[in-house]
């Protein structure tokens, strides 16, 4: 084995206890996006104890720090995600909030801390050039729409996802390559894999408005629930119009279904995500979804208020970065346990927003069991999910930044970004924000419908 690779593996191993303690602490203190203050404080304290100077987001959780090798070259970004999810049927869900780390972000944060500790070991940066940026990012899981929209309205955040927000704040300015590793229960031999990428999505919040009356007199009411259920049926009827190549997924939920069983409901809230493999398809189908919702509301004499917000861009893995990961992963886990799959997944990640601007990868490593986001999800093998993950990522930094950062420079030189710069990305994101009532009813009995 290359001596530099062996050095990083040994350096991470020195901090095994720190890594495993962090995984357990974060597991026991789950917090959802933009609320991860305990996790932020814990990691920030550990980083500062290691001697890092942190740039903290301040009004939201999260931070980053730069480590300079002392030799000119590109900047490589390594990330860990802070947030948990809700799963009230999970045996270890927080009894007050129902939050639990059923996507394994606790393992990511533990690995990030392990990388930070390993890079502080004497000689750790030898043979590398450029800078390393370590970043703890909030809010990858786009949940609690109304809470995040309230933050947006107050001007605390501009976007509902953590990486999107960090991009907008300039925290990824100057980064040349980026990566992070996620846990998975479906990796062959509990090894590690990388695929082509993931869907993107738009987040929709639709409020159907009718007229409330006592349930004994429905003829003088306008039932917002019936308008909403017709809209959901209309959305389902659209499914056969989706092109297979666009890998569309559409999944609405009713987040508020009425106030009292003996009252015709006048406000029903529906939340929906529309996923797809390219932004144009997502926007097109979103327009059809709005038309379906408006038609359903119109049929009942109700109205619907749109609140569309950009979710995440499709995530496209960079070929040079894939090759670098396969090299690094093979050194740690054995080449037979690290592999590339020529597949595209329908799940989404805000790593897609990073990949729109920076050559990136988002591989998966084993160590977890159960269904992601489900009540049987656990980190079953923290050695693989956390310690080995940190080793792979530390070696990957070496692979990218050694030999005058030849591979990092190659990735940047051959990369074709979706957007020319951050400003173009933000302008596109802003076009995906749609607000307002769909229907205007006129006194002459006609109505005007807006669905774009």
PECOR-V974435 format. One line per field, one symbol per residue. phi: phi as a letter, one per 40 degrees, with the letter a starting at -180 (. if undefined). burial: # if it has 9 or more other C-alpha atoms within 8 Angstrom, else .. A space follows every 10 residues. Layout:
# PECOR-V974435
phi = ???
burial = ???
This chain:
# PECOR-V974435
phi = .dccccdccc ccdcbdcdcc ccdcccdcbc acdgbccccd cccccccccc hccbcccgcb chaaabbccg bcicbbbbbb bccbbcaccc dbcdccbgca ccbgcccdcc cdcccdcccc cdgcccgbbg bbbbbbbcfc ccbfdccccc ccccgcbbbc bccdcccccg cbcgcbaaaa bbcacbcdff caabbcibcb abbbbbbcbb bcadccbccb bbcccccccc ccccccccdc cccdccfcbb acbccabhba ccbccbbbbb babbbacacc cccccccccc cccccccccb gcbbbcacbc cbcdcbcccc cdcccccccc ccbgdcbbab bcbbbccbac ccccccbbca aacbbchbbg cdgbcbcacc bccccbcccc ccccccdcdc bcfffdcccc dccccbccbc acccdcccdc cccbbhccbb cbccgcabbb bb
burial = ....#####. ###.##..## .###.##.## ####.##.## ..##.###.# ...#.....# #####...#. ..######## #######..# ..##...### ########## #########. ...#..#### ########## ##..#..##. ##...##.## ########.. ....###### #####.#..# ########## ########## #####..#.. #####.##.# ##.##..... .....####. .#.#..##.. ..######## #########. ###.###### ########.# .######### ########.# ##.####### #####.#### ...#.#.### ########## ########## #####.###. .######### ########## ##..###### ##..#.#.#. .#.###..#. .###..###. .........# #.
